[in-house]
Amino acid sequence: MEYYNTVFTLTESPMQKDMIWAGTDDGQVHLTTNGGQSWANVTPKDLPESMISIVEASHHDAGSAYIAVDRHKFDDMRPYIYRTHDSGKTWTMTVNGIPKGHMCARCAKTRRAGACCLPGRKPLFIFPSMTATTGSRSS
């Protein structure tokens, strides 16, 4: 199955009414704070060509969100997880401590502030506030 120019993931903020995050199959992230009347492109500036497989709005802070990026079509199985705390103005790649080859297709909801669960054969819990990096990857 092929997708092109498609909104692939959509999530509402549980913290702020009318705030909706959208991720597309061509690697774009958009945000509305007025229920969809207008949208801002808040895609991370250093994001390579890819698909946004999931956007997860924080359950603790309206301006915070996580995105999981899928690059398997480029034969790249590395994890790409970004986070923002300022409604997408800036993004930080957060992958330290994630094993090489552990592609992240989902950043699941968790009720613990700052935590993100990566489901898989062995669920992996990361704490971005402790493992944040800018553009670097664990080997």
Summary of the structure (lengths in Angstrom):
residues: 139
radius of gyration: 14.0
end to end distance: 31.4
largest distance: 42.4
contacts: 406
relative contact order: 0.16
helix: 5%
strand: 31%
